[in-house]
Amino acid sequence: MKTEKLFSEIESLPLDLKVKLVEKILLSINPIEKDIDKLWAEEAEKRLKEIETKKEKLISEEDIFKEIYKK
């Protein structure tokens, strides 16, 4: 199928089908990596527990910028 014909066909689609088409195209370019998503979720849970148990100390944005600008 020629590119122009394809674009013409796409333009004639209803909005909901265009949205589905865009989602499919994006997934084909950047597929969801379930293993990576799982690892990030585990890391987030670990960090939350560290904060809740006071194992890690939170630093305010203000204090961070003060430290940066001291240098």
PyMOL Python script that loads the backbone (N, CA, C, O; Angstrom):
from pymol import cmd

cmd.read_pdbstr("""\
ATOM      1  N   MET A   1       0.850  -1.174   0.000  1.00  0.00           N
ATOM      2  CA  MET A   1       0.000   0.000   0.000  1.00  0.00           C
ATOM      3  C   MET A   1       0.897   1.239   0.000  1.00  0.00           C
ATOM      4  O   MET A   1       1.854   1.321   0.770  1.00  0.00           O
ATOM      5  N   LYS A   2       0.588   2.173  -0.845  1.00  0.00           N
ATOM      6  CA  LYS A   2       1.360   3.402  -0.922  1.00  0.00           C
ATOM      7  C   LYS A   2       1.116   4.248   0.322  1.00  0.00           C
ATOM      8  O   LYS A   2       0.040   4.207   0.919  1.00  0.00           O
ATOM      9  N   THR A   3       2.116   5.001   0.691  1.00  0.00           N
ATOM     10  CA  THR A   3       2.060   5.808   1.903  1.00  0.00           C
ATOM     11  C   THR A   3       0.889   6.779   1.881  1.00  0.00           C
ATOM     12  O   THR A   3       0.156   6.883   2.865  1.00  0.00           O
ATOM     13  N   GLU A   4       0.706   7.482   0.789  1.00  0.00           N
ATOM     14  CA  GLU A   4      -0.384   8.467   0.709  1.00  0.00           C
ATOM     15  C   GLU A   4      -1.748   7.809   0.867  1.00  0.00           C
ATOM     16  O   GLU A   4      -2.638   8.366   1.510  1.00  0.00           O
ATOM     17  N   LYS A   5      -1.914   6.631   0.287  1.00  0.00           N
ATOM     18  CA  LYS A   5      -3.184   5.913   0.422  1.00  0.00           C
ATOM     19  C   LYS A   5      -3.394   5.497   1.875  1.00  0.00           C
ATOM     20  O   LYS A   5      -4.502   5.592   2.402  1.00  0.00           O
ATOM     21  N   LEU A   6      -2.332   5.039   2.512  1.00  0.00           N
ATOM     22  CA  LEU A   6      -2.414   4.651   3.914  1.00  0.00           C
ATOM     23  C   LEU A   6      -2.823   5.844   4.773  1.00  0.00           C
ATOM     24  O   LEU A   6      -3.717   5.732   5.612  1.00  0.00           O
ATOM     25  N   PHE A   7      -2.164   6.991   4.563  1.00  0.00           N
ATOM     26  CA  PHE A   7      -2.505   8.187   5.331  1.00  0.00           C
ATOM     27  C   PHE A   7      -3.949   8.607   5.092  1.00  0.00           C
ATOM     28  O   PHE A   7      -4.640   9.036   6.017  1.00  0.00           O
ATOM     29  N   SER A   8      -4.390   8.485   3.879  1.00  0.00           N
ATOM     30  CA  SER A   8      -5.774   8.828   3.548  1.00  0.00           C
ATOM     31  C   SER A   8      -6.753   7.915   4.282  1.00  0.00           C
ATOM     32  O   SER A   8      -7.772   8.371   4.802  1.00  0.00           O
ATOM     33  N   GLU A   9      -6.435   6.631   4.316  1.00  0.00           N
ATOM     34  CA  GLU A   9      -7.279   5.669   5.038  1.00  0.00           C
ATOM     35  C   GLU A   9      -7.327   6.012   6.528  1.00  0.00           C
ATOM     36  O   GLU A   9      -8.386   5.972   7.154  1.00  0.00           O
ATOM     37  N   ILE A  10      -6.169   6.346   7.080  1.00  0.00           N
ATOM     38  CA  ILE A  10      -6.103   6.678   8.505  1.00  0.00           C
ATOM     39  C   ILE A  10      -6.947   7.911   8.807  1.00  0.00           C
ATOM     40  O   ILE A  10      -7.675   7.943   9.799  1.00  0.00           O
ATOM     41  N   GLU A  11      -6.850   8.917   7.955  1.00  0.00           N
ATOM     42  CA  GLU A  11      -7.620  10.145   8.164  1.00  0.00           C
ATOM     43  C   GLU A  11      -9.119   9.891   8.176  1.00  0.00           C
ATOM     44  O   GLU A  11      -9.866  10.618   8.831  1.00  0.00           O
ATOM     45  N   SER A  12      -9.560   8.878   7.467  1.00  0.00           N
ATOM     46  CA  SER A  12     -10.998   8.601   7.395  1.00  0.00           C
ATOM     47  C   SER A  12     -11.510   7.761   8.568  1.00  0.00           C
ATOM     48  O   SER A  12     -12.717   7.564   8.705  1.00  0.00           O
ATOM     49  N   LEU A  13     -10.611   7.272   9.404  1.00  0.00           N
ATOM     50  CA  LEU A  13     -11.023   6.448  10.546  1.00  0.00           C
ATOM     51  C   LEU A  13     -11.690   7.292  11.622  1.00  0.00           C
ATOM     52  O   LEU A  13     -11.389   8.477  11.764  1.00  0.00           O
ATOM     53  N   PRO A  14     -12.602   6.677  12.384  1.00  0.00           N
ATOM     54  CA  PRO A  14     -13.172   7.382  13.533  1.00  0.00           C
ATOM     55  C   PRO A  14     -12.100   7.579  14.612  1.00  0.00           C
ATOM     56  O   PRO A  14     -11.111   6.849  14.661  1.00  0.00           O
ATOM     57  N   LEU A  15     -12.311   8.558  15.455  1.00  0.00           N
ATOM     58  CA  LEU A  15     -11.322   8.929  16.463  1.00  0.00           C
ATOM     59  C   LEU A  15     -10.903   7.760  17.346  1.00  0.00           C
ATOM     60  O   LEU A  15      -9.713   7.593  17.612  1.00  0.00           O
ATOM     61  N   ASP A  16     -11.855   6.945  17.808  1.00  0.00           N
ATOM     62  CA  ASP A  16     -11.495   5.840  18.706  1.00  0.00           C
ATOM     63  C   ASP A  16     -10.547   4.846  18.033  1.00  0.00           C
ATOM     64  O   ASP A  16      -9.663   4.293  18.688  1.00  0.00           O
ATOM     65  N   LEU A  17     -10.725   4.618  16.744  1.00  0.00           N
ATOM     66  CA  LEU A  17      -9.815   3.712  16.032  1.00  0.00           C
ATOM     67  C   LEU A  17      -8.449   4.355  15.810  1.00  0.00           C
ATOM     68  O   LEU A  17      -7.425   3.672  15.841  1.00  0.00           O
ATOM     69  N   LYS A  18      -8.434   5.667  15.586  1.00  0.00           N
ATOM     70  CA  LYS A  18      -7.155   6.366  15.457  1.00  0.00           C
ATOM     71  C   LYS A  18      -6.355   6.253  16.755  1.00  0.00           C
ATOM     72  O   LYS A  18      -5.143   6.040  16.729  1.00  0.00           O
ATOM     73  N   VAL A  19      -7.039   6.396  17.879  1.00  0.00           N
ATOM     74  CA  VAL A  19      -6.374   6.293  19.181  1.00  0.00           C
ATOM     75  C   VAL A  19      -5.786   4.896  19.356  1.00  0.00           C
ATOM     76  O   VAL A  19      -4.642   4.754  19.788  1.00  0.00           O
ATOM     77  N   LYS A  20      -6.557   3.870  19.024  1.00  0.00           N
ATOM     78  CA  LYS A  20      -6.056   2.493  19.126  1.00  0.00           C
ATOM     79  C   LYS A  20      -4.857   2.276  18.209  1.00  0.00           C
ATOM     80  O   LYS A  20      -3.896   1.601  18.580  1.00  0.00           O
ATOM     81  N   LEU A  21      -4.918   2.843  17.025  1.00  0.00           N
ATOM     82  CA  LEU A  21      -3.815   2.722  16.073  1.00  0.00           C
ATOM     83  C   LEU A  21      -2.549   3.385  16.622  1.00  0.00           C
ATOM     84  O   LEU A  21      -1.455   2.827  16.530  1.00  0.00           O
ATOM     85  N   VAL A  22      -2.707   4.560  17.185  1.00  0.00           N
ATOM     86  CA  VAL A  22      -1.560   5.261  17.778  1.00  0.00           C
ATOM     87  C   VAL A  22      -0.963   4.433  18.913  1.00  0.00           C
ATOM     88  O   VAL A  22       0.258   4.306  19.009  1.00  0.00           O
ATOM     89  N   GLU A  23      -1.811   3.871  19.771  1.00  0.00           N
ATOM     90  CA  GLU A  23      -1.326   3.032  20.873  1.00  0.00           C
ATOM     91  C   GLU A  23      -0.525   1.845  20.342  1.00  0.00           C
ATOM     92  O   GLU A  23       0.545   1.528  20.861  1.00  0.00           O
ATOM     93  N   LYS A  24      -1.046   1.197  19.313  1.00  0.00           N
ATOM     94  CA  LYS A  24      -0.347   0.044  18.722  1.00  0.00           C
ATOM     95  C   LYS A  24       1.005   0.458  18.150  1.00  0.00           C
ATOM     96  O   LYS A  24       2.006  -0.236  18.329  1.00  0.00           O
ATOM     97  N   ILE A  25       1.021   1.593  17.463  1.00  0.00           N
ATOM     98  CA  ILE A  25       2.274   2.068  16.871  1.00  0.00           C
ATOM     99  C   ILE A  25       3.288   2.375  17.968  1.00  0.00           C
ATOM    100  O   ILE A  25       4.452   1.987  17.867  1.00  0.00           O
ATOM    101  N   LEU A  26       2.849   3.071  19.017  1.00  0.00           N
ATOM    102  CA  LEU A  26       3.756   3.403  20.118  1.00  0.00           C
ATOM    103  C   LEU A  26       4.289   2.152  20.806  1.00  0.00           C
ATOM    104  O   LEU A  26       5.470   2.085  21.146  1.00  0.00           O
ATOM    105  N   LEU A  27       3.432   1.167  21.011  1.00  0.00           N
ATOM    106  CA  LEU A  27       3.884  -0.085  21.624  1.00  0.00           C
ATOM    107  C   LEU A  27       4.878  -0.827  20.740  1.00  0.00           C
ATOM    108  O   LEU A  27       5.788  -1.488  21.238  1.00  0.00           O
ATOM    109  N   SER A  28       4.701  -0.715  19.433  1.00  0.00           N
ATOM    110  CA  SER A  28       5.642  -1.390  18.537  1.00  0.00           C
ATOM    111  C   SER A  28       6.999  -0.695  18.537  1.00  0.00           C
ATOM    112  O   SER A  28       8.026  -1.326  18.289  1.00  0.00           O
ATOM    113  N   ILE A  29       7.000   0.605  18.815  1.00  0.00           N
ATOM    114  CA  ILE A  29       8.251   1.358  18.878  1.00  0.00           C
ATOM    115  C   ILE A  29       8.935   1.155  20.224  1.00  0.00           C
ATOM    116  O   ILE A  29      10.152   0.987  20.296  1.00  0.00           O
ATOM    117  N   ASN A  30       8.137   1.174  21.287  1.00  0.00           N
ATOM    118  CA  ASN A  30       8.669   1.090  22.647  1.00  0.00           C
ATOM    119  C   ASN A  30       7.845   0.082  23.438  1.00  0.00           C
ATOM    120  O   ASN A  30       6.970   0.468  24.213  1.00  0.00           O
ATOM    121  N   PRO A  31       8.117  -1.208  23.249  1.00  0.00           N
ATOM    122  CA  PRO A  31       7.303  -2.223  23.927  1.00  0.00           C
ATOM    123  C   PRO A  31       7.433  -2.144  25.446  1.00  0.00           C
ATOM    124  O   PRO A  31       8.474  -1.761  25.978  1.00  0.00           O
ATOM    125  N   ILE A  32       6.367  -2.511  26.120  1.00  0.00           N
ATOM    126  CA  ILE A  32       6.361  -2.521  27.580  1.00  0.00           C
ATOM    127  C   ILE A  32       7.272  -3.646  28.050  1.00  0.00           C
ATOM    128  O   ILE A  32       7.158  -4.787  27.602  1.00  0.00           O
ATOM    129  N   GLU A  33       8.152  -3.312  28.935  1.00  0.00           N
ATOM    130  CA  GLU A  33       9.078  -4.297  29.482  1.00  0.00           C
ATOM    131  C   GLU A  33       8.588  -4.660  30.874  1.00  0.00           C
ATOM    132  O   GLU A  33       8.885  -3.968  31.848  1.00  0.00           O
ATOM    133  N   LYS A  34       7.835  -5.750  30.960  1.00  0.00           N
ATOM    134  CA  LYS A  34       7.222  -6.133  32.227  1.00  0.00           C
ATOM    135  C   LYS A  34       8.252  -6.388  33.314  1.00  0.00           C
ATOM    136  O   LYS A  34       8.014  -6.074  34.480  1.00  0.00           O
ATOM    137  N   ASP A  35       9.392  -6.955  32.945  1.00  0.00           N
ATOM    138  CA  ASP A  35      10.430  -7.219  33.945  1.00  0.00           C
ATOM    139  C   ASP A  35      10.939  -5.917  34.551  1.00  0.00           C
ATOM    140  O   ASP A  35      11.140  -5.820  35.761  1.00  0.00           O
ATOM    141  N   ILE A  36      11.144  -4.927  33.702  1.00  0.00           N
ATOM    142  CA  ILE A  36      11.629  -3.637  34.186  1.00  0.00           C
ATOM    143  C   ILE A  36      10.572  -2.965  35.049  1.00  0.00           C
ATOM    144  O   ILE A  36      10.891  -2.415  36.103  1.00  0.00           O
ATOM    145  N   ASP A  37       9.311  -3.005  34.613  1.00  0.00           N
ATOM    146  CA  ASP A  37       8.227  -2.431  35.413  1.00  0.00           C
ATOM    147  C   ASP A  37       8.159  -3.092  36.781  1.00  0.00           C
ATOM    148  O   ASP A  37       7.950  -2.414  37.787  1.00  0.00           O
ATOM    149  N   LYS A  38       8.331  -4.404  36.828  1.00  0.00           N
ATOM    150  CA  LYS A  38       8.290  -5.137  38.096  1.00  0.00           C
ATOM    151  C   LYS A  38       9.445  -4.709  38.999  1.00  0.00           C
ATOM    152  O   LYS A  38       9.258  -4.503  40.198  1.00  0.00           O
ATOM    153  N   LEU A  39      10.628  -4.578  38.423  1.00  0.00           N
ATOM    154  CA  LEU A  39      11.789  -4.155  39.202  1.00  0.00           C
ATOM    155  C   LEU A  39      11.609  -2.745  39.765  1.00  0.00           C
ATOM    156  O   LEU A  39      11.980  -2.482  40.909  1.00  0.00           O
ATOM    157  N   TRP A  40      11.042  -1.839  38.967  1.00  0.00           N
ATOM    158  CA  TRP A  40      10.804  -0.482  39.458  1.00  0.00           C
ATOM    159  C   TRP A  40       9.775  -0.486  40.579  1.00  0.00           C
ATOM    160  O   TRP A  40       9.924   0.252  41.553  1.00  0.00           O
ATOM    161  N   ALA A  41       8.744  -1.295  40.462  1.00  0.00           N
ATOM    162  CA  ALA A  41       7.728  -1.387  41.518  1.00  0.00           C
ATOM    163  C   ALA A  41       8.353  -1.908  42.806  1.00  0.00           C
ATOM    164  O   ALA A  41       8.059  -1.405  43.890  1.00  0.00           O
ATOM    165  N   GLU A  42       9.214  -2.913  42.689  1.00  0.00           N
ATOM    166  CA  GLU A  42       9.896  -3.456  43.871  1.00  0.00           C
ATOM    167  C   GLU A  42      10.808  -2.405  44.503  1.00  0.00           C
ATOM    168  O   GLU A  42      10.863  -2.283  45.726  1.00  0.00           O
ATOM    169  N   GLU A  43      11.512  -1.657  43.677  1.00  0.00           N
ATOM    170  CA  GLU A  43      12.402  -0.603  44.183  1.00  0.00           C
ATOM    171  C   GLU A  43      11.603   0.485  44.902  1.00  0.00           C
ATOM    172  O   GLU A  43      12.019   0.974  45.953  1.00  0.00           O
ATOM    173  N   ALA A  44      10.471   0.858  44.341  1.00  0.00           N
ATOM    174  CA  ALA A  44       9.622   1.873  44.972  1.00  0.00           C
ATOM    175  C   ALA A  44       9.117   1.391  46.326  1.00  0.00           C
ATOM    176  O   ALA A  44       9.105   2.152  47.293  1.00  0.00           O
ATOM    177  N   GLU A  45       8.702   0.131  46.398  1.00  0.00           N
ATOM    178  CA  GLU A  45       8.242  -0.440  47.675  1.00  0.00           C
ATOM    179  C   GLU A  45       9.369  -0.446  48.701  1.00  0.00           C
ATOM    180  O   GLU A  45       9.157  -0.110  49.867  1.00  0.00           O
ATOM    181  N   LYS A  46      10.563  -0.827  48.267  1.00  0.00           N
ATOM    182  CA  LYS A  46      11.729  -0.866  49.159  1.00  0.00           C
ATOM    183  C   LYS A  46      12.024   0.526  49.713  1.00  0.00           C
ATOM    184  O   LYS A  46      12.266   0.690  50.909  1.00  0.00           O
ATOM    185  N   ARG A  47      12.002   1.523  48.832  1.00  0.00           N
ATOM    186  CA  ARG A  47      12.286   2.894  49.268  1.00  0.00           C
ATOM    187  C   ARG A  47      11.217   3.409  50.220  1.00  0.00           C
ATOM    188  O   ARG A  47      11.532   4.102  51.187  1.00  0.00           O
ATOM    189  N   LEU A  48       9.962   3.079  49.958  1.00  0.00           N
ATOM    190  CA  LEU A  48       8.878   3.497  50.843  1.00  0.00           C
ATOM    191  C   LEU A  48       9.066   2.904  52.233  1.00  0.00           C
ATOM    192  O   LEU A  48       8.901   3.601  53.234  1.00  0.00           O
ATOM    193  N   LYS A  49       9.409   1.627  52.299  1.00  0.00           N
ATOM    194  CA  LYS A  49       9.637   0.978  53.599  1.00  0.00           C
ATOM    195  C   LYS A  49      10.802   1.626  54.335  1.00  0.00           C
ATOM    196  O   LYS A  49      10.739   1.817  55.549  1.00  0.00           O
ATOM    197  N   GLU A  50      11.866   1.967  53.610  1.00  0.00           N
ATOM    198  CA  GLU A  50      13.016   2.618  54.232  1.00  0.00           C
ATOM    199  C   GLU A  50      12.636   3.975  54.819  1.00  0.00           C
ATOM    200  O   GLU A  50      13.128   4.362  55.879  1.00  0.00           O
ATOM    201  N   ILE A  51      11.768   4.684  54.127  1.00  0.00           N
ATOM    202  CA  ILE A  51      11.310   5.984  54.626  1.00  0.00           C
ATOM    203  C   ILE A  51      10.414   5.792  55.844  1.00  0.00           C
ATOM    204  O   ILE A  51      10.560   6.492  56.846  1.00  0.00           O
ATOM    205  N   GLU A  52       9.494   4.849  55.755  1.00  0.00           N
ATOM    206  CA  GLU A  52       8.551   4.615  56.858  1.00  0.00           C
ATOM    207  C   GLU A  52       9.253   4.131  58.124  1.00  0.00           C
ATOM    208  O   GLU A  52       8.824   4.463  59.229  1.00  0.00           O
ATOM    209  N   THR A  53      10.315   3.358  57.982  1.00  0.00           N
ATOM    210  CA  THR A  53      11.028   2.831  59.153  1.00  0.00           C
ATOM    211  C   THR A  53      12.173   3.748  59.579  1.00  0.00           C
ATOM    212  O   THR A  53      12.969   3.404  60.453  1.00  0.00           O
ATOM    213  N   LYS A  54      12.242   4.909  58.953  1.00  0.00           N
ATOM    214  CA  LYS A  54      13.277   5.914  59.260  1.00  0.00           C
ATOM    215  C   LYS A  54      14.694   5.419  58.965  1.00  0.00           C
ATOM    216  O   LYS A  54      15.667   5.985  59.463  1.00  0.00           O
ATOM    217  N   LYS A  55      14.806   4.370  58.162  1.00  0.00           N
ATOM    218  CA  LYS A  55      16.129   3.882  57.759  1.00  0.00           C
ATOM    219  C   LYS A  55      16.807   4.915  56.855  1.00  0.00           C
ATOM    220  O   LYS A  55      18.028   5.068  56.865  1.00  0.00           O
ATOM    221  N   GLU A  56      15.993   5.608  56.087  1.00  0.00           N
ATOM    222  CA  GLU A  56      16.490   6.678  55.223  1.00  0.00           C
ATOM    223  C   GLU A  56      15.866   7.993  55.662  1.00  0.00           C
ATOM    224  O   GLU A  56      14.711   8.032  56.085  1.00  0.00           O
ATOM    225  N   LYS A  57      16.634   9.063  55.558  1.00  0.00           N
ATOM    226  CA  LYS A  57      16.155  10.384  55.952  1.00  0.00           C
ATOM    227  C   LYS A  57      15.808  11.176  54.697  1.00  0.00           C
ATOM    228  O   LYS A  57      16.595  11.232  53.752  1.00  0.00           O
ATOM    229  N   LEU A  58      14.636  11.782  54.694  1.00  0.00           N
ATOM    230  CA  LEU A  58      14.244  12.627  53.574  1.00  0.00           C
ATOM    231  C   LEU A  58      14.877  14.000  53.743  1.00  0.00           C
ATOM    232  O   LEU A  58      14.991  14.507  54.859  1.00  0.00           O
ATOM    233  N   ILE A  59      15.285  14.594  52.642  1.00  0.00           N
ATOM    234  CA  ILE A  59      15.882  15.924  52.649  1.00  0.00           C
ATOM    235  C   ILE A  59      14.987  16.827  51.817  1.00  0.00           C
ATOM    236  O   ILE A  59      14.590  16.474  50.706  1.00  0.00           O
ATOM    237  N   SER A  60      14.677  17.984  52.357  1.00  0.00           N
ATOM    238  CA  SER A  60      13.782  18.901  51.647  1.00  0.00           C
ATOM    239  C   SER A  60      14.478  19.482  50.418  1.00  0.00           C
ATOM    240  O   SER A  60      15.705  19.545  50.342  1.00  0.00           O
ATOM    241  N   GLU A  61      13.670  19.893  49.483  1.00  0.00           N
ATOM    242  CA  GLU A  61      14.183  20.519  48.265  1.00  0.00           C
ATOM    243  C   GLU A  61      14.995  21.763  48.630  1.00  0.00           C
ATOM    244  O   GLU A  61      16.048  22.023  48.049  1.00  0.00           O
ATOM    245  N   GLU A  62      14.495  22.514  49.589  1.00  0.00           N
ATOM    246  CA  GLU A  62      15.177  23.733  50.025  1.00  0.00           C
ATOM    247  C   GLU A  62      16.590  23.418  50.527  1.00  0.00           C
ATOM    248  O   GLU A  62      17.544  24.104  50.162  1.00  0.00           O
ATOM    249  N   ASP A  63      16.722  22.391  51.357  1.00  0.00           N
ATOM    250  CA  ASP A  63      18.038  22.013  51.874  1.00  0.00           C
ATOM    251  C   ASP A  63      18.971  21.516  50.770  1.00  0.00           C
ATOM    252  O   ASP A  63      20.174  21.777  50.804  1.00  0.00           O
ATOM    253  N   ILE A  64      18.427  20.819  49.818  1.00  0.00           N
ATOM    254  CA  ILE A  64      19.241  20.319  48.702  1.00  0.00           C
ATOM    255  C   ILE A  64      19.823  21.489  47.918  1.00  0.00           C
ATOM    256  O   ILE A  64      21.015  21.508  47.612  1.00  0.00           O
ATOM    257  N   PHE A  65      18.967  22.477  47.591  1.00  0.00           N
ATOM    258  CA  PHE A  65      19.450  23.613  46.818  1.00  0.00           C
ATOM    259  C   PHE A  65      20.422  24.475  47.617  1.00  0.00           C
ATOM    260  O   PHE A  65      21.363  25.029  47.049  1.00  0.00           O
ATOM    261  N   LYS A  66      20.211  24.594  48.913  1.00  0.00           N
ATOM    262  CA  LYS A  66      21.173  25.318  49.751  1.00  0.00           C
ATOM    263  C   LYS A  66      22.542  24.661  49.646  1.00  0.00           C
ATOM    264  O   LYS A  66      23.558  25.341  49.504  1.00  0.00           O
ATOM    265  N   GLU A  67      22.561  23.344  49.717  1.00  0.00           N
ATOM    266  CA  GLU A  67      23.815  22.596  49.641  1.00  0.00           C
ATOM    267  C   GLU A  67      24.476  22.762  48.270  1.00  0.00           C
ATOM    268  O   GLU A  67      25.694  22.911  48.177  1.00  0.00           O
ATOM    269  N   ILE A  68      23.680  22.737  47.229  1.00  0.00           N
ATOM    270  CA  ILE A  68      24.213  22.884  45.865  1.00  0.00           C
ATOM    271  C   ILE A  68      24.849  24.254  45.684  1.00  0.00           C
ATOM    272  O   ILE A  68      25.950  24.366  45.144  1.00  0.00           O
ATOM    273  N   TYR A  69      24.153  25.302  46.139  1.00  0.00           N
ATOM    274  CA  TYR A  69      24.630  26.661  45.901  1.00  0.00           C
ATOM    275  C   TYR A  69      25.760  27.071  46.829  1.00  0.00           C
ATOM    276  O   TYR A  69      26.384  28.110  46.609  1.00  0.00           O
ATOM    277  N   LYS A  70      26.042  26.277  47.871  1.00  0.00           N
ATOM    278  CA  LYS A  70      27.183  26.558  48.736  1.00  0.00           C
ATOM    279  C   LYS A  70      28.496  26.310  48.004  1.00  0.00           C
ATOM    280  O   LYS A  70      29.519  26.914  48.327  1.00  0.00           O
ATOM    281  N   LYS A  71      28.461  25.424  47.021  1.00  0.00           N
ATOM    282  CA  LYS A  71      29.694  25.022  46.322  1.00  0.00           C
ATOM    283  C   LYS A  71      30.092  25.997  45.247  1.00  0.00           C
ATOM    284  O   LYS A  71      31.103  25.796  44.575  1.00  0.00           O
TER     285      LYS A  71
END
""", "prot")
cmd.dss("prot")
cmd.show_as("cartoon", "prot")
cmd.util.cbc("prot")
cmd.orient("prot")
